[in-house]
Amino acid sequence: MVRTFEYDSDDKAISLDDFYEICESTPIKSGEDLEPLCPYLHRLSNNRAFLAEYLCDYLKSFATLEAPHSLLPTTFIPRFGKDYVFRIVVWPDNFNTIEKGQYNYLHNHDINFITCGYAGPGYKTDIYEFDFESCSGVLGEKADFRFVESTFLTQGKVMQFTAGTDIHLQYPPEATSVSINVVQRERQMAVAECSFDSKTYRVNGHAVSIFAKDMMLHAIANFGDENCRDVLMQIATRHPFMRVRAAAWHALMQSHPEDIDQLAEQGAKDPHLYVRTSVKQFHEGMTQYFGLSVLPGHGQAMNRVTP
Ligand SMILES: [Fe+2]
């Protein structure tokens, strides 16, 4: 469940350097390890100068075209620490919102993090929770989540989110706002980060894109040679991210239809439910769609382009 920490408004402020020092000396190996940092994140929110200073330095870096610290359009990452990442996220109001996808979608995360309102009125957020371990995370799957509360991330308020379990939906704030976050650096690879349809209670997307990897594996399935099979097998059995393992099993089944049953059987032994469900669906889909049971065995991908 999302935990909320409220503090006295006249709390002391700390400098960004002092804050980094505290973060560096705090081992963060789990979501719970972030909790001791909450009061310090709050104190950083009382430091009214650091954001303008940081943004000014960031602007100067434009001059040399070296700005490696921005991921999404409104996320700045001033610090990659040993166990943590410090982020500043700007939340534009409705009028200034360019990236509509930032709001109005219900999602969980595969990261543990704490967040604090820093400037502006703060976005409104609806919070839900669900038992992510009972949901594999494949598209269209039923997801049993429960509404917990609607709240605002106001200035100085700190909220702690647990990977997998905590789901939220954010609305554009009344005026552009800023939050500051400490994120556990290590992503929770076993958690499927999903977006959900709040009406049908089904998984309707994945917030983290593996599009490039998916496409690469798809290309190998179609155009790769026998040597690729070993590499694909390594990825399918050893990659830490379950969606990449699932994509590798798909590619193996697609490029080696003569072994599809055996490959599906191997994929069904994956430790993650997402991979097992996804492999089963792909196996059934290929068998039904291509009528594999009546096709003669062959060593080529079925949709391999022929000259
Ligand atoms: Fe989120």
Boltz pocket constraint, residues with backbone or C-beta under 6 A from the ligand:
constraints:
  - pocket:
      binder: B
      contacts: [[A, 107], [A, 108], [A, 109], [A, 168]]
      max_distance: 6.0
